[in-house]
Amino acid sequence: MTVNARVRHPFNRAEASLLNQIFRVYCRCRIADQRERLEDYVERNALLEKIRGAIAGLPEVFREVVVLRYFEGFSYRQIAAILGCPAGTVMSRLNRARGELRTVLDEKRPLMVLQRKRGSG
């Protein structure tokens, strides 16, 4: 019995060329997607660093309520109990902290150093 040693390639030259072109386009698209993702990642990290810096620049009385509320997830009452102050004070401090963060993070204004206002705690 004789076995045919020649194995037929599954694609002819035209099909192989088309598949190679499709593969090259696919690879270019994947690389472009990865670059866009990298740019998004870098942009997001820059924004997070700006936010961290703005929070770090808050006066302590504002920073502690922001951290307890948004990072630790405590309620106003829980924060009030932790800090030993009324819940209304917690809400007031959070409102003022958000205002200062909004000012610092506003793209149209230069980044400014936050200073503690009189009577802020």
Stockholm file with secondary structure:
# STOCKHOLM 1.0

chainA/1-121         MTVNARVRHPFNRAEASLLNQIFRVYCRCRIADQRERLEDYVERNALLEKIRGAIAGLPEVFREVVVLRYFEGFSYRQIAAILGCPAGTVMSRLNRARGELRTVLDEKRPLMVLQRKRGSG
#=GR chainA/1-121 SS CCCCCCCCCSSCHHHHHHHHHHHHHHHHHHHHHHHHHHHHHHHHHHHHHHHHHHHHTSCHHHHHHHIIIIISCCCHHHHHHHHTSCHHHHHHHHHHHHHHHHHHHCTTSCCCCCCCCTTCC
#=GC SS_cons         CCCCCCCCCSSCHHHHHHHHHHHHHHHHHHHHHHHHHHHHHHHHHHHHHHHHHHHHTSCHHHHHHHIIIIISCCCHHHHHHHHTSCHHHHHHHHHHHHHHHHHHHCTTSCCCCCCCCTTCC
//
